[in-house]
């Protein structure tokens, strides 16, 4: 979500004068300052947003939910699941109908 703000920030900085004219309000000093060196401020904003996203997503937590039900937690078990294990956990949580369909598809792919 944070990274979606980067293009919005860039648009506001680049089109500050036009936006304020359209809204019929004076351009705030902060926007004038940002517009004075657009590229530098956009790049700095991108790197700060990227750093913030990295910090927020590197908690070490990894959880799998299926229909709102927790089926795996790295914090509880102390390790991340392998891809095969994660797929198996999700299929088991979905129920027998999905399990049969998945195994049928896997069998067809092996025949190709």
C-alpha positions in Angstrom: 0.0 0.0 0.0 2.8 2.4 0.8 4.5 1.8 -2.6 1.2 2.9 -4.3 1.7 6.3 -2.7 5.0 6.9 -4.7 3.2 7.6 -8.1 0.7 9.7 -6.3 3.4 11.7 -4.6 5.2 12.1 -8.0 2.0 13.4 -9.6 1.4 15.9 -6.8 4.9 17.2 -7.0 5.0 17.4 -10.8 1.5 18.9 -11.1 1.4 21.0 -7.9 0.7 24.3 -9.7 -2.0 22.8 -11.9 -3.7 20.9 -9.0 -3.8 24.1 -6.9 -5.1 26.2 -9.8 -7.8 23.6 -10.4 -8.8 23.7 -6.8 -8.5 27.5 -6.8 -6.2 27.6 -3.8 -2.7 29.1 -3.5 0.2 26.6 -3.9 1.5 25.8 -0.3 5.1 26.7 0.4 5.9 23.0 1.0 4.7 22.1 -2.5 6.7 24.9 -4.0 9.8 23.6 -2.2 9.2 20.1 -3.4 8.6 21.3 -6.9 11.9 23.2 -6.9 13.8 20.0 -7.4 11.1 17.4 -8.4 13.3 14.5 -9.3 15.4 14.6 -6.2 12.3 14.7 -3.9 10.6 11.9 -5.8 13.7 9.7 -5.7 14.1 10.4 -1.9 10.4 9.6 -1.3 10.8 6.4 -3.3 13.8 5.2 -1.2 12.2 6.1 2.1 9.0 4.4 1.2 10.9 1.3 0.0 12.9 1.2 3.2 9.7 1.5 5.3 8.1 -1.4 3.4 11.2 -3.5 3.9 11.2 -2.8 7.6 7.5 -3.6 7.9 7.7 -6.8 6.0 10.8 -8.4 7.5 9.3 -9.3 10.9 10.1 -13.0 10.4 6.4 -13.8 10.6 4.8 -16.0 7.9 1.3 -17.3 8.2 -1.0 -19.2 5.8 -4.7 -18.7 6.1 -7.4 -20.5 4.2 -11.0 -19.1 4.5 -9.9 -17.2 7.5 -8.5 -20.2 9.3 -4.8 -20.3 10.3 -3.2 -23.4 8.7 0.5 -22.5 9.3 2.5 -20.1 11.4 6.2 -19.7 11.2 6.2 -18.0 14.6 4.6 -21.1 16.2 6.7 -23.7 14.4 9.9 -21.8 14.1 10.5 -22.5 10.4 9.0 -21.5 7.0 7.2 -24.2 5.0 8.7 -25.6 1.8 6.6 -24.9 -1.3 5.3 -28.5 -1.4 4.4 -28.4 2.3 2.6 -25.1 1.8 0.6 -26.4 -1.2 -0.3 -29.5 0.8 -1.5 -27.5 3.8 -3.7 -25.3 1.7 -5.2 -28.3 -0.3 -5.8 -30.2 3.0 -7.5 -27.1 4.4 -9.7 -26.7 1.4 -11.3 -30.1 1.8 -11.7 -33.4 -0.1 -13.3 -32.0 -3.2 -10.4 -29.7 -3.9 -7.9 -32.4 -2.9 -9.3 -34.8 -5.5 -9.3 -32.1 -8.2 -5.6 -31.2 -7.4 -4.4 -34.8 -7.5 -6.3 -35.3 -10.8 -4.6 -32.2 -12.3 -1.2 -33.4 -11.0 -1.7 -36.8 -12.6 -2.6 -35.2 -16.0 0.5 -33.0 -15.9 2.7 -36.0 -15.2 1.3 -37.8 -18.2 2.2 -34.9 -20.5 
